[in-house]
C-alpha cells in the first residue's frame, strides 16, 4: 500500500513561468487581476514575476510594477537570475527571492550565458547576503531529468548541484522536469533520494506536461514523500530556452486529483478555474485542461 501525505502545498507559478513564453504582451492590470483571483482561490504561495532582461523575456518587463502593486498575501516569490536582478527585486520590495541554475551546462549557457558552476559561484555571495538579511531563498534546479540539448541528466549531477545550494543554506529546492520527459519511476527515485539526503530543506517538484505525464509524476513524487508542487493555472507555461517544452502541469488538475485522494490543499478548484477565466482572453491560445473544460461545461 502506498503512503501519501495528508497535506500538500501548491506553489502557483502561472503569472511568471506560465506567462513568460506567451507571445502576446499581457497588460499589467490583467496580470494583477489574475494574481488576485488566484489568491482568492486559497493559494498561499506564488511565483509572481521575474527580474530578467526585457530584451530576452519582454513579458516580464513590468516586474517592478507587479511587485509594487501586488496585494501582499502569503509568500510571494520573484525570480532573479543574477546579482543585478536580485538587487532590483529587493529595491522594488520583494520579500522572497528565487534563483535558478540548470544542471545541464548547455541549457544554462543558453539561458543565462554561463556554465553551471560559474552560475553557482556567482550566486554564492548573493545568497549569503540574502540569508544575512533574512530573505527566504528558493533555488530552482532546471533540467533535473532531461535536457533538450544534452539528453538524459545523471541523478548524481542533480544531487551534487542541490548539495551546493543546501550548503549555502537556501530554504527551498524546486527541482524541475523542464521539458516534461520524466517518467514516474524517475520521479520517485530522484525525489526519494533528495528527501533522504536533504531532510531539513524544503523540496518542491516542478513538472511540465509535454507528454501528459505530469500527473503521474506527481503521484510518484507524493509516494516519495514530496508535499510541495509548482503548478500553473490553466496549464500555462513553456520555456523560451527549452525547445519543445510545453506548459506546466495545470493547478486545477492537480488540486482536483489531490481532492479525490483526500489530500488537503486549502484551495478551491472552482475558484482556480475562475482565475483562469480572467487570463484566458488575453493570451494567444485556448486553455484546454481537463478540469477547466469540465468547469466551462458546468460539469464540475
C-alpha positions in Angstrom: 0.0 0.0 0.0 1.4 3.4 -1.0 1.9 6.2 1.5 0.6 9.7 0.8 0.9 13.0 2.8 -2.2 14.4 4.5 -1.5 18.0 3.3 0.2 19.4 0.2 1.3 23.0 -0.6 0.8 24.3 -4.1 3.1 27.0 -5.3 1.3 28.8 -8.2 3.7 29.8 -11.0 1.2 30.9 -13.6 1.9 34.6 -13.6 5.7 34.1 -14.0 6.6 30.7 -15.5 3.1 30.5 -17.1 3.3 33.8 -18.9 7.0 34.2 -19.7 6.7 32.4 -23.0 3.4 34.0 -24.0 3.7 35.8 -27.3 1.1 38.4 -26.6 2.1 41.0 -24.0 -0.4 40.9 -21.2 -1.3 44.2 -19.6 0.0 44.7 -16.1 -3.5 45.3 -14.8 -4.6 41.9 -16.2 -1.7 40.2 -14.5 -2.6 41.8 -11.2 -6.2 40.7 -11.6 -5.1 37.2 -12.4 -2.9 37.1 -9.3 -5.7 38.5 -7.1 -8.1 35.8 -8.4 -5.6 33.1 -7.7 -5.1 34.4 -4.2 -8.9 34.3 -3.7 -8.8 30.5 -4.5 -6.8 29.9 -1.4 -3.3 29.7 -2.9 -0.8 30.8 -0.2 2.5 30.6 -2.2 3.0 32.1 -5.6 5.8 33.0 -8.0 4.6 36.3 -9.3 7.2 37.7 -11.8 10.9 37.8 -12.7 13.5 40.5 -12.8 15.2 39.5 -16.0 16.3 41.5 -19.1 13.2 42.6 -21.0 15.3 42.2 -24.1 15.2 38.4 -23.6 11.9 38.0 -21.8 9.7 41.0 -22.8 6.7 39.6 -20.9 8.4 40.3 -17.6 9.3 44.0 -18.3 6.7 45.1 -15.8 8.2 43.2 -12.9 8.7 46.3 -10.8 5.1 47.4 -11.2 3.8 43.9 -10.3 5.8 43.8 -7.1 4.9 47.4 -6.1 1.1 46.9 -6.8 0.5 43.3 -5.7 -1.8 42.6 -2.8 0.5 41.3 -0.1 -0.7 37.8 0.7 1.1 34.6 1.8 4.6 34.0 0.4 5.3 35.7 -2.9 8.4 34.9 -4.9 10.2 36.8 -7.6 12.7 35.1 -9.8 16.1 36.8 -10.4 19.0 35.3 -12.5 21.9 37.3 -11.1 23.0 40.0 -8.6 21.5 42.8 -10.6 18.1 41.1 -10.8 18.2 40.4 -7.1 19.1 44.0 -6.3 16.3 45.3 -8.5 13.8 42.9 -6.9 14.7 43.9 -3.4 14.6 47.6 -4.2 11.1 47.0 -5.6 10.0 45.5 -2.3 10.3 41.7 -2.9 10.5 39.7 0.3 11.2 36.2 -1.1 13.7 35.5 -3.9 14.1 32.6 -6.3 17.3 32.0 -8.2 17.8 29.4 -10.9 20.6 27.2 -12.3 20.4 24.4 -14.9 22.1 21.1 -14.2 22.9 21.0 -17.9 25.8 23.2 -18.9 24.4 23.7 -22.4 20.9 24.7 -21.1 22.4 27.0 -18.5 24.6 28.7 -21.1 21.7 29.3 -23.5 19.6 30.5 -20.6 21.9 32.9 -18.7 25.1 32.7 -20.8 27.2 30.9 -18.2 28.3 27.4 -17.3 26.5 25.8 -14.4 29.4 26.0 -11.9 30.1 29.6 -12.9 26.5 30.5 -12.1 26.8 28.8 -8.7 30.0 30.6 -7.9 28.4 34.0 -8.8 25.3 33.2 -6.8 27.2 32.2 -3.7 27.8 35.8 -2.3 24.4 36.9 -3.5 22.7 34.1 -1.5 24.9 34.8 1.5 23.7 38.4 1.6 20.1 37.5 1.1 20.3 35.0 4.0 22.1 37.5 6.2 19.2 39.9 5.5 16.6 37.3 6.5 15.3 36.8 2.9 13.7 33.4 2.0 15.7 31.9 -0.8 14.3 29.4 -3.3 16.7 27.6 -5.6 15.2 26.4 -8.9 17.0 23.5 -10.4 16.3 23.3 -14.2 16.8 20.2 -16.4 16.9 17.8 -13.5 15.8 14.9 -15.6 16.4 15.6 -19.3 17.9 18.5 -21.3 16.8 19.4 -24.8 20.5 19.7 -25.8 22.3 17.0 -23.7 19.6 14.4 -23.2 19.2 12.4 -20.0 20.7 14.0 -16.9 22.6 11.9 -14.4 20.9 11.8 -11.0 24.2 12.2 -9.2 24.7 15.5 -11.0 21.3 16.8 -9.8 22.2 15.8 -6.2 25.6 17.4 -6.4 24.1 20.7 -7.6 21.4 20.6 -4.9 24.1 19.8 -2.3 25.9 23.1 -3.2 22.7 25.1 -2.7 22.0 23.3 0.6 25.5 24.2 1.7 24.5 27.9 1.1 21.6 27.4 3.4 18.8 28.0 0.8 15.3 27.5 2.2 13.9 25.5 -0.7 14.9 23.5 -3.7 12.4 23.5 -6.6 13.5 20.6 -8.9 12.2 20.7 -12.4 11.4 18.4 -15.2 11.9 21.4 -17.5 11.0 19.7 -20.8 8.4 17.2 -19.5 10.2 14.0 -20.3 10.5 12.3 -16.9 8.6 9.2 -16.1 7.1 8.1 -12.7 9.9 5.7 -11.9 12.5 8.5 -12.4 10.4 10.9 -10.4 10.1 8.6 -7.5 13.8 7.7 -7.3 15.1 11.3 -7.7 12.7 12.8 -5.1 13.1 9.9 -2.7 16.9 10.4 -2.8 16.6 14.2 -2.4 14.2 13.8 0.6 16.7 11.4 2.2 19.8 13.5 1.6 18.4 16.9 2.5 15.8 16.3 5.2 16.0 19.9 6.6 15.4 21.7 3.2 12.0 22.2 1.6 11.9 20.0 -1.6 9.4 21.0 -4.3 8.7 19.2 -7.5 8.1 21.1 -10.7 6.7 19.2 -13.7 5.8 20.2 -17.3 3.1 18.3 -19.1 4.7 17.9 -22.5 3.9 14.2 -22.7 0.9 14.3 -20.4 2.9 12.5 -17.7 2.9 15.3 -15.1 0.0 14.0 -13.0 1.6 10.5 -13.0 4.9 12.0 -12.0 3.3 14.0 -9.2 1.7 10.9 -7.9 5.1 9.1 -7.8 6.6 12.1 -6.1 3.9 12.0 -3.5 4.8 8.4 -2.7 8.4 9.6 -2.4 7.4 12.0 0.4 7.1 15.2 -1.6 4.4 17.6 -0.3 5.2 20.7 -2.3 4.4 21.2 -6.0 4.8 24.0 -8.5 1.7 24.2 -10.8 0.3 26.7 -13.2 -3.3 27.7 -13.5 -4.6 26.7 -17.0 -1.5 24.7 -17.7 0.1 27.9 -18.8 3.9 27.8 -19.5 6.8 26.9 -21.6 10.4 28.0 -21.6 12.0 30.2 -24.3 15.3 28.4 -23.8 13.9 24.9 -23.8 12.7 23.9 -27.3 9.7 21.5 -27.2 8.7 22.3 -23.6 5.0 22.9 -23.2 3.1 24.2 -20.3 3.4 23.4 -16.6 1.0 21.0 -15.1 -2.3 22.7 -14.5 -3.1 23.8 -11.0 -6.8 22.9 -11.3 -5.9 19.3 -12.5 -3.5 18.8 -9.6 -5.8 20.2 -6.9 -8.7 18.1 -8.3 -6.5 14.9 -8.1 -5.4 15.8 -4.6 -9.0 16.4 -3.5 -10.1 13.0 -4.8 -7.2 11.4 -2.8 -8.4 13.2 0.4 -5.2 15.3 0.5 -5.8 18.8 1.8 -4.5 21.9 -0.1 -6.8 24.7 1.2 -7.5 25.6 -2.4 -11.0 25.8 -4.1 -10.6 24.3 -7.6 -13.6 26.2 -9.0 -12.1 29.5 -7.9 -8.8 28.5 -9.7 -10.9 27.9 -12.8 -12.4 31.4 -12.3 -8.9 32.8 -12.2 -8.2 31.0 -15.5 -11.2 32.8 -17.0 -9.6 36.1 -16.1 -6.4 35.4 -18.1 -7.7 33.3 -21.0 -9.0 36.2 -23.1 -5.6 37.9 -23.0 -3.3 35.0 -24.2 -2.7 33.5 -27.6 -4.0 30.0 -27.1 -7.2 28.3 -25.9 -6.9 26.7 -22.5 -8.0 23.1 -22.8 -7.0 21.4 -19.5 -9.4 18.7 -18.4 -10.8 20.2 -15.2 -11.1 23.7 -16.7 -13.2 22.2 -19.6 -15.4 20.4 -17.2 -15.9 23.8 -15.3 -16.7 25.6 -18.6 -19.3 23.0 -19.4 -20.9 23.2 -16.0 -19.8 19.7 -15.0 -17.5 20.5 -12.1 
